[in-house]
């Protein structure tokens, strides 16, 4: 059984909502055990990460970067970095902001650099934007056009589940994609 953890921080429920759709997609890959973990619960015990084969990291974008709780979680993994405890594991990232761009790319880059420093293998978002195939913009997969990771948009102050259908569809596909990569790499290593 491959073990995948979706690790996230969510202050207003938006990032948690997308995280759950990612989990739903990942659980569709046979042989995958998926855990949904809050960074607040991991910051004090980051060694628990060694039990997983891969991670999908999620944070809202605040002022062009990850949230303070997410950064505290990243900083808490220093001992794992020194021991190379996460080397070779799969990593991917997602973020939510209230604007279509919202500087989400810099949040994903922060997660990417964090993962590279740990020696992990980064997995991007391989889905072509469906609006170019005639799908209405709000319903289109990867409507925000991100390949380095998953981006989603929720209006400022909107309910936690107020996402365009394309964003939640992309989240499920992204979870499935990352879980499939974890499975494939585990099979090749066996």
GIRAJO-V828480 format. One record per pair of residues at least 4 apart in sequence whose C-alpha atoms are under 7 Angstrom apart, sorted by the first residue. I is the first residue (numbers start at 1). J is the second residue. Records with the same first field share a line. If there is no record, write none. Layout:
I = J / J
//
This chain:
1 = 31 / 32 / 33
2 = 31 / 32 / 33 / 53 / 183
3 = 32 / 33 / 34 / 52 / 53 / 54
4 = 33 / 34 / 35 / 52 / 53 / 54 / 55
5 = 34 / 35 / 36 / 37 / 52 / 54 / 55 / 56
6 = 19 / 23 / 35 / 36 / 37 / 55 / 56 / 57
7 = 36 / 37 / 38 / 39 / 55 / 56 / 57 / 58
8 = 37 / 38 / 39 / 57 / 58 / 59
9 = 15 / 38 / 39 / 58 / 59 / 69 / 70
10 = 14 / 15 / 16 / 59 / 60
12 = 160
13 = 17 / 160
14 = 18 / 154 / 160 / 161
15 = 19 / 58 / 59 / 60 / 96
16 = 20
17 = 21 / 160 / 161
18 = 22 / 168 / 171
19 = 23
20 = 24
21 = 25 / 168 / 171 / 172
22 = 26 / 171 / 172 / 174 / 175
23 = 27 / 34 / 175
24 = 28 / 172
25 = 172 / 173 / 175 / 176
26 = 34 / 175 / 176 / 179
27 = 32 / 33 / 34
28 = 176
29 = 176 / 179 / 180
32 = 179
38 = 42
39 = 43 / 69 / 70 / 73
40 = 69
42 = 46 / 73
43 = 72 / 73 / 76
46 = 76 / 77
47 = 80
50 = 85 / 86
53 = 89 / 90 / 182
54 = 89 / 90 / 91 / 182
55 = 90 / 91 / 92
56 = 91 / 92 / 93
57 = 92 / 93 / 94
58 = 93 / 94 / 95
59 = 66 / 67 / 70 / 94 / 95 / 96
60 = 66 / 67 / 95 / 96 / 97
61 = 65 / 66 / 67 / 95 / 96 / 97 / 104 / 107
62 = 66 / 67
64 = 103 / 104 / 106 / 107
65 = 106 / 107
66 = 70 / 71 / 107
67 = 71
68 = 72
69 = 73
70 = 74
71 = 75
72 = 76
73 = 77
77 = 81
78 = 82
79 = 83
80 = 84 / 85 / 86
81 = 85 / 118
84 = 118
86 = 118 / 119 / 120
87 = 118 / 119 / 120
88 = 119 / 120 / 121
89 = 120 / 121
90 = 120 / 121 / 122 / 182
91 = 115 / 120 / 121 / 122 / 123
92 = 122 / 123 / 124 / 149
93 = 108 / 111 / 149 / 150
94 = 108 / 149 / 150 / 151
95 = 104 / 150 / 151 / 152
96 = 151 / 152 / 153 / 154
97 = 102 / 104 / 152 / 153 / 154
98 = 102 / 153 / 154 / 155 / 156
99 = 153 / 155
100 = 144 / 153
104 = 108 / 151
105 = 109
106 = 110
107 = 111
108 = 112 / 148 / 149
109 = 113
110 = 114
111 = 115
112 = 116 / 122
113 = 117
114 = 118
115 = 119 / 120
116 = 120
123 = 178
124 = 147 / 148 / 149
125 = 146 / 147 / 148 / 149 / 150 / 174
126 = 147
127 = 142
128 = 142
129 = 140 / 141 / 142 / 143 / 145
130 = 134 / 135 / 140 / 141 / 142 / 143
131 = 135 / 136 / 137 / 140 / 143
135 = 139 / 140
136 = 140
137 = 143
138 = 164 / 165 / 166
139 = 164 / 165 / 166
140 = 166
141 = 166 / 167 / 169 / 170
142 = 146 / 166 / 167 / 170
143 = 166
144 = 151
146 = 150 / 151
152 = 167
153 = 163
154 = 158 / 162 / 163
158 = 162
163 = 167 / 168
165 = 169
166 = 170
167 = 171
168 = 172
169 = 173
170 = 174
171 = 175
172 = 176
173 = 177
174 = 178
175 = 179
176 = 180
177 = 181
178 = 182
179 = 183
180 = 184
181 = 185
182 = 186
183 = 187
184 = 188
185 = 189
186 = 190
//
